[in-house]
Amino acid sequence: MRLIATDLDGTLLDESGGLSPRTRAALDAARDAGIETIPVTARQPIGLRPIAEQAGLDSWALCGNGAYGLHLTTGEHLFAAEIPADVQGELARALLKSIPDLVFASVRDAGEGFVAQHGYAALAQLSDHKRDPETMGGVALDEVLGSPSLKLVIRHASVPIDEIYATLNSLGLQGFASTLSGAPFVEVMAQGVTKATGLAQVCRRLDVEAHEVLAFGDALNDLEMLQWAGHGVAMGNAIDVVRDAADEVAGSNADDGVAAVIERMLGV
């Protein structure tokens, strides 16, 4: 094992969104053993930085479900994959025909920008994007869709997220990837983008092979990463499809499942 790649919400973090002392100690032990520890998250940098400080994460990180990679200390950007504006427009027009009154927001500008449609902030909570909804403002849909996005998020005041996701995938459109992270919106990335593709780019930079990677996750957006890694670990609280695909099912995030696996593998 040369690299640990871990999701944050529902995985590394407990049910309150915090990091337990045991998990921090396990990460420190891994780093002391020369093992890279890489967060792989749906979050933007604004939501990652406080956790990175708590967890001692100071190397590479993957945000937006693998859409972009950045270095937490130097600020270097390793790569970014954007959804073209024309693809976003086609997607939105088709989806709105099936589900009227959807609202959209675009993550752009190296993950620092968040451009929300009028009405989006009224549905959002601070925990959704680690941004105060009062600071989101609101613009016309054409402005949201008119520039490429690292991630496009879609939600509705009353239609369940699973229904939006299923409808999107039934349209037969191409040019993008979509997933769910457990957040109250559908997440759309550039075609072919997953946490696995982003992690592969970081591993190439670090000269690490897939079989040398230990990966942790719990949600649909973690599935490809757990399948790609040499040893994929689903949390005890993971959804069924993730548990079924993993090499191992650990304890839940509430029970320090990540820490328990790292401790066992390090023999501590």
DRENDO-1510 file (C-alpha; in Angstrom, 1 decimal, always signed):
<recs>
REC; n; res; u; v; w
REC; 1; MET; +0.0; +0.0; +0.0 .
REC; 2; ARG; +1.5; +3.3; -1.1 .
REC; 3; LEU; -1.6; +5.6; -1.3 .
REC; 4; ILE; -4.9; +5.9; +0.6 .
REC; 5; ALA; -7.7; +7.6; -1.3 .
REC; 6; THR; -10.7; +8.4; +0.7 .
REC; 7; ASP; -14.1; +10.0; +0.3 .
REC; 8; LEU; -15.1; +12.5; +3.0 .
REC; 9; ASP; -18.8; +12.6; +3.8 .
REC; 10; GLY; -20.2; +9.4; +5.0 .
REC; 11; THR; -16.7; +7.8; +4.9 .
REC; 12; LEU; -13.8; +9.6; +6.6 .
REC; 13; LEU; -16.1; +12.0; +8.5 .
REC; 14; ASP; -18.5; +10.9; +11.2 .
REC; 15; GLU; -22.2; +11.5; +11.2 .
REC; 16; SER; -21.7; +15.1; +12.5 .
REC; 17; GLY; -19.3; +15.9; +9.7 .
REC; 18; GLY; -16.3; +15.8; +12.0 .
REC; 19; LEU; -13.1; +13.9; +12.1 .
REC; 20; SER; -12.6; +11.6; +15.1 .
REC; 21; PRO; -9.2; +11.6; +17.0 .
REC; 22; ARG; -8.8; +7.9; +16.1 .
REC; 23; THR; -9.2; +8.6; +12.4 .
REC; 24; ARG; -6.7; +11.5; +12.6 .
REC; 25; ALA; -4.2; +9.2; +14.4 .
REC; 26; ALA; -4.6; +6.5; +11.8 .
REC; 27; LEU; -4.0; +9.0; +9.0 .
REC; 28; ASP; -0.9; +10.3; +10.8 .
REC; 29; ALA; +0.4; +6.7; +11.2 .
REC; 30; ALA; -0.1; +6.1; +7.5 .
REC; 31; ARG; +1.8; +9.2; +6.6 .
REC; 32; ASP; +4.6; +8.4; +9.0 .
REC; 33; ALA; +4.9; +5.1; +7.1 .
REC; 34; GLY; +5.4; +7.0; +3.9 .
REC; 35; ILE; +1.9; +6.5; +2.5 .
REC; 36; GLU; +0.2; +9.3; +0.6 .
REC; 37; THR; -3.3; +10.2; +2.0 .
REC; 38; ILE; -5.5; +11.8; -0.7 .
REC; 39; PRO; -9.1; +13.1; -0.2 .
REC; 40; VAL; -11.4; +12.3; -3.2 .
REC; 41; THR; -14.6; +14.3; -2.8 .
REC; 42; ALA; -17.6; +15.8; -4.4 .
REC; 43; ARG; -16.9; +19.0; -2.5 .
REC; 44; GLN; -15.4; +22.2; -3.8 .
REC; 45; PRO; -12.2; +23.5; -2.3 .
REC; 46; ILE; -14.2; +25.8; +0.0 .
REC; 47; GLY; -15.7; +22.8; +1.6 .
REC; 48; LEU; -12.5; +20.7; +1.6 .
REC; 49; ARG; -10.0; +23.1; +3.2 .
REC; 50; PRO; -11.3; +23.0; +6.8 .
REC; 51; ILE; -11.4; +19.2; +6.7 .
REC; 52; ALA; -7.9; +19.0; +5.2 .
REC; 53; GLU; -6.6; +21.1; +8.0 .
REC; 54; GLN; -8.3; +18.9; +10.6 .
REC; 55; ALA; -7.0; +15.7; +8.9 .
REC; 56; GLY; -3.5; +16.9; +8.1 .
REC; 57; LEU; -4.1; +16.5; +4.4 .
REC; 58; ASP; -1.6; +18.7; +2.6 .
REC; 59; SER; -0.8; +16.9; -0.7 .
REC; 60; TRP; -3.0; +16.3; -3.7 .
REC; 61; ALA; -6.7; +16.4; -3.6 .
REC; 62; LEU; -9.5; +15.6; -6.0 .
REC; 63; CYS; -12.7; +17.7; -6.0 .
REC; 64; GLY; -15.9; +17.6; -8.0 .
REC; 65; ASN; -16.1; +13.8; -8.2 .
REC; 66; GLY; -12.7; +13.7; -9.9 .
REC; 67; ALA; -13.3; +16.6; -12.3 .
REC; 68; TYR; -10.2; +18.5; -11.0 .
REC; 69; GLY; -7.1; +17.9; -9.0 .
REC; 70; LEU; -5.2; +20.5; -6.9 .
REC; 71; HIS; -2.4; +20.5; -4.4 .
REC; 72; LEU; -3.6; +21.6; -1.0 .
REC; 73; THR; -0.3; +23.3; +0.0 .
REC; 74; THR; +1.1; +24.8; -3.2 .
REC; 75; GLY; -2.2; +25.5; -4.9 .
REC; 76; GLU; -1.0; +23.8; -8.1 .
REC; 77; HIS; -3.7; +22.6; -10.4 .
REC; 78; LEU; -3.0; +19.2; -11.9 .
REC; 79; PHE; -5.9; +18.9; -14.3 .
REC; 80; ALA; -9.5; +20.0; -14.9 .
REC; 81; ALA; -12.2; +18.5; -17.0 .
REC; 82; GLU; -15.1; +20.8; -18.0 .
REC; 83; ILE; -18.6; +20.2; -19.4 .
REC; 84; PRO; -18.9; +22.2; -22.6 .
REC; 85; ALA; -21.6; +24.9; -22.6 .
REC; 86; ASP; -23.4; +23.4; -25.5 .
REC; 87; VAL; -23.7; +20.0; -23.8 .
REC; 88; GLN; -25.1; +21.7; -20.7 .
REC; 89; GLY; -27.7; +23.6; -22.7 .
REC; 90; GLU; -28.9; +20.5; -24.5 .
REC; 91; LEU; -29.1; +18.6; -21.2 .
REC; 92; ALA; -31.0; +21.3; -19.5 .
REC; 93; ARG; -33.5; +21.8; -22.3 .
REC; 94; ALA; -34.3; +18.1; -22.6 .
REC; 95; LEU; -34.5; +17.5; -18.8 .
REC; 96; LEU; -36.8; +20.6; -18.3 .
REC; 97; LYS; -39.2; +19.1; -20.8 .
REC; 98; SER; -39.6; +16.1; -18.6 .
REC; 99; ILE; -39.4; +17.8; -15.2 .
REC; 100; PRO; -40.3; +21.5; -15.3 .
REC; 101; ASP; -39.1; +23.9; -12.6 .
REC; 102; LEU; -35.7; +22.3; -12.1 .
REC; 103; VAL; -33.0; +24.7; -10.9 .
REC; 104; PHE; -29.3; +24.5; -11.8 .
REC; 105; ALA; -25.9; +25.7; -10.5 .
REC; 106; SER; -22.5; +25.7; -12.1 .
REC; 107; VAL; -19.2; +25.0; -10.3 .
REC; 108; ARG; -16.4; +26.7; -12.3 .
REC; 109; ASP; -13.2; +28.8; -12.0 .
REC; 110; ALA; -11.0; +26.0; -10.6 .
REC; 111; GLY; -13.8; +25.1; -8.2 .
REC; 112; GLU; -13.9; +28.5; -6.5 .
REC; 113; GLY; -16.8; +29.8; -8.5 .
REC; 114; PHE; -20.4; +28.9; -7.9 .
REC; 115; VAL; -23.0; +30.4; -10.3 .
REC; 116; ALA; -26.6; +29.6; -9.2 .
REC; 117; GLN; -29.9; +30.1; -11.1 .
REC; 118; HIS; -32.5; +32.3; -9.6 .
REC; 119; GLY; -34.4; +30.2; -7.0 .
REC; 120; TYR; -31.5; +27.8; -6.3 .
REC; 121; ALA; -30.5; +29.5; -3.1 .
REC; 122; ALA; -34.0; +29.1; -1.7 .
REC; 123; LEU; -33.6; +25.3; -1.8 .
REC; 124; ALA; -30.1; +25.2; -0.5 .
REC; 125; GLN; -28.6; +24.7; +3.0 .
REC; 126; LEU; -25.1; +25.6; +4.2 .
REC; 127; SER; -24.3; +21.9; +4.4 .
REC; 128; ASP; -25.1; +21.3; +0.7 .
REC; 129; HIS; -22.1; +23.2; -0.7 .
REC; 130; LYS; -20.5; +24.6; +2.4 .
REC; 131; ARG; -21.6; +28.0; +1.2 .
REC; 132; ASP; -24.1; +30.3; +2.9 .
REC; 133; PRO; -27.1; +30.3; +0.6 .
REC; 134; GLU; -27.5; +34.1; +1.2 .
REC; 135; THR; -24.2; +34.6; -0.6 .
REC; 136; MET; -25.2; +32.6; -3.7 .
REC; 137; GLY; -27.2; +35.3; -5.4 .
REC; 138; GLY; -29.0; +34.2; -8.6 .
REC; 139; VAL; -28.8; +34.6; -12.3 .
REC; 140; ALA; -30.7; +33.6; -15.4 .
REC; 141; LEU; -30.5; +30.0; -16.5 .
REC; 142; ASP; -28.7; +31.0; -19.7 .
REC; 143; GLU; -25.9; +32.5; -17.6 .
REC; 144; VAL; -25.6; +29.4; -15.5 .
REC; 145; LEU; -25.3; +27.3; -18.7 .
REC; 146; GLY; -23.4; +29.7; -20.9 .
REC; 147; SER; -19.9; +28.8; -19.6 .
REC; 148; PRO; -18.3; +25.4; -19.1 .
REC; 149; SER; -18.6; +23.8; -15.7 .
REC; 150; LEU; -16.4; +21.5; -13.7 .
REC; 151; LYS; -19.7; +20.3; -12.2 .
REC; 152; LEU; -23.3; +21.1; -12.9 .
REC; 153; VAL; -25.8; +20.5; -10.1 .
REC; 154; ILE; -29.5; +20.0; -10.6 .
REC; 155; ARG; -32.3; +20.0; -8.0 .
REC; 156; HIS; -36.1; +20.5; -7.6 .
REC; 157; ALA; -38.2; +21.8; -4.8 .
REC; 158; SER; -40.3; +18.5; -4.6 .
REC; 159; VAL; -39.2; +15.9; -7.2 .
REC; 160; PRO; -37.0; +13.3; -5.5 .
REC; 161; ILE; -33.3; +13.2; -6.5 .
REC; 162; ASP; -33.5; +9.6; -7.6 .
REC; 163; GLU; -36.3; +10.5; -10.0 .
REC; 164; ILE; -34.3; +13.3; -11.6 .
REC; 165; TYR; -31.3; +11.1; -11.9 .
REC; 166; ALA; -33.2; +8.3; -13.6 .
REC; 167; THR; -34.9; +10.7; -15.9 .
REC; 168; LEU; -31.6; +12.3; -16.9 .
REC; 169; ASN; -30.2; +8.9; -17.7 .
REC; 170; SER; -33.2; +7.9; -19.7 .
REC; 171; LEU; -32.9; +10.8; -22.2 .
REC; 172; GLY; -30.3; +9.1; -24.3 .
REC; 173; LEU; -28.0; +12.1; -24.3 .
REC; 174; GLN; -24.2; +12.0; -24.5 .
REC; 175; GLY; -21.3; +14.2; -23.7 .
REC; 176; PHE; -21.5; +14.1; -19.9 .
REC; 177; ALA; -21.3; +11.8; -16.8 .
REC; 178; SER; -23.8; +11.9; -13.9 .
REC; 179; THR; -23.8; +10.6; -10.4 .
REC; 180; LEU; -25.2; +10.9; -6.9 .
REC; 181; SER; -23.2; +11.6; -3.7 .
REC; 182; GLY; -25.9; +11.5; -1.1 .
REC; 183; ALA; -26.4; +15.2; -1.4 .
REC; 184; PRO; -29.9; +16.6; -2.3 .
REC; 185; PHE; -29.0; +17.2; -6.0 .
REC; 186; VAL; -27.9; +15.4; -9.1 .
REC; 187; GLU; -24.2; +16.0; -10.1 .
REC; 188; VAL; -23.1; +16.2; -13.7 .
REC; 189; MET; -19.4; +16.2; -14.8 .
REC; 190; ALA; -17.6; +16.1; -18.1 .
REC; 191; GLN; -17.9; +12.9; -20.2 .
REC; 192; GLY; -15.9; +10.0; -18.7 .
REC; 193; VAL; -15.2; +11.8; -15.4 .
REC; 194; THR; -15.4; +9.7; -12.2 .
REC; 195; LYS; -13.4; +9.6; -9.0 .
REC; 196; ALA; -11.5; +6.8; -10.6 .
REC; 197; THR; -10.3; +8.8; -13.6 .
REC; 198; GLY; -9.2; +11.6; -11.4 .
REC; 199; LEU; -7.4; +9.3; -9.0 .
REC; 200; ALA; -5.6; +7.6; -11.9 .
REC; 201; GLN; -4.2; +11.0; -12.9 .
REC; 202; VAL; -2.9; +11.7; -9.4 .
REC; 203; CYS; -1.4; +8.3; -9.2 .
REC; 204; ARG; +0.4; +8.8; -12.5 .
REC; 205; ARG; +1.9; +12.0; -11.1 .
REC; 206; LEU; +3.0; +10.2; -8.0 .
REC; 207; ASP; +4.2; +7.0; -9.9 .
REC; 208; VAL; +1.7; +4.9; -8.0 .
REC; 209; GLU; +0.0; +1.8; -9.5 .
REC; 210; ALA; -3.6; +1.0; -9.0 .
REC; 211; HIS; -2.8; -2.2; -7.1 .
REC; 212; GLU; -0.9; +0.0; -4.6 .
REC; 213; VAL; -4.0; +2.0; -3.7 .
REC; 214; LEU; -6.4; +1.5; -0.8 .
REC; 215; ALA; -9.7; +3.4; -1.4 .
REC; 216; PHE; -12.7; +4.1; +0.9 .
REC; 217; GLY; -16.2; +5.2; +0.0 .
REC; 218; ASP; -19.9; +4.9; +0.6 .
REC; 219; ALA; -22.0; +6.4; -2.2 .
REC; 220; LEU; -22.7; +5.9; -5.9 .
REC; 221; ASN; -20.0; +8.5; -6.8 .
REC; 222; ASP; -17.4; +6.3; -5.1 .
REC; 223; LEU; -18.2; +3.1; -7.0 .
REC; 224; GLU; -15.7; +3.4; -9.9 .
REC; 225; MET; -12.9; +4.4; -7.5 .
REC; 226; LEU; -13.4; +1.3; -5.3 .
REC; 227; GLN; -13.5; -0.9; -8.4 .
REC; 228; TRP; -10.3; +0.7; -9.8 .
REC; 229; ALA; -8.2; +0.6; -6.6 .
REC; 230; GLY; -6.2; -2.4; -5.7 .
REC; 231; HIS; -8.3; -2.7; -2.5 .
REC; 232; GLY; -11.6; -1.0; -2.4 .
REC; 233; VAL; -13.3; -0.7; +0.9 .
REC; 234; ALA; -17.0; +0.1; +1.3 .
REC; 235; MET; -18.2; +1.6; +4.6 .
REC; 236; GLY; -20.7; -0.3; +6.7 .
REC; 237; ASN; -23.2; +2.5; +5.9 .
REC; 238; ALA; -22.5; +2.3; +2.1 .
REC; 239; ILE; -25.3; +1.8; -0.4 .
REC; 240; ASP; -25.8; -1.8; -1.6 .
REC; 241; VAL; -24.3; -1.4; -5.0 .
REC; 242; VAL; -21.1; +0.0; -3.5 .
REC; 243; ARG; -20.9; -2.7; -0.8 .
REC; 244; ASP; -21.4; -5.4; -3.5 .
REC; 245; ALA; -18.5; -4.0; -5.6 .
REC; 246; ALA; -16.0; -3.6; -2.8 .
REC; 247; ASP; -13.2; -6.0; -1.8 .
REC; 248; GLU; -14.1; -5.4; +1.8 .
REC; 249; VAL; -16.9; -3.9; +3.9 .
REC; 250; ALA; -15.6; -2.0; +6.9 .
REC; 251; GLY; -17.4; -0.6; +9.9 .
REC; 252; SER; -19.5; +2.5; +9.4 .
REC; 253; ASN; -18.3; +6.0; +9.4 .
REC; 254; ALA; -19.8; +6.4; +12.9 .
REC; 255; ASP; -17.6; +3.5; +14.1 .
REC; 256; ASP; -14.3; +4.8; +12.7 .
REC; 257; GLY; -14.4; +2.2; +9.9 .
REC; 258; VAL; -11.6; +3.9; +7.9 .
REC; 259; ALA; -9.3; +4.0; +11.0 .
REC; 260; ALA; -9.9; +0.4; +11.8 .
REC; 261; VAL; -8.8; -0.8; +8.3 .
REC; 262; ILE; -5.7; +1.4; +8.2 .
REC; 263; GLU; -4.7; +0.3; +11.7 .
REC; 264; ARG; -5.1; -3.4; +10.7 .
REC; 265; MET; -3.1; -2.9; +7.5 .
REC; 266; LEU; -0.3; -1.0; +9.3 .
REC; 267; GLY; -0.3; -3.5; +12.2 .
REC; 268; VAL; -0.9; -0.8; +14.8 .
</recs>
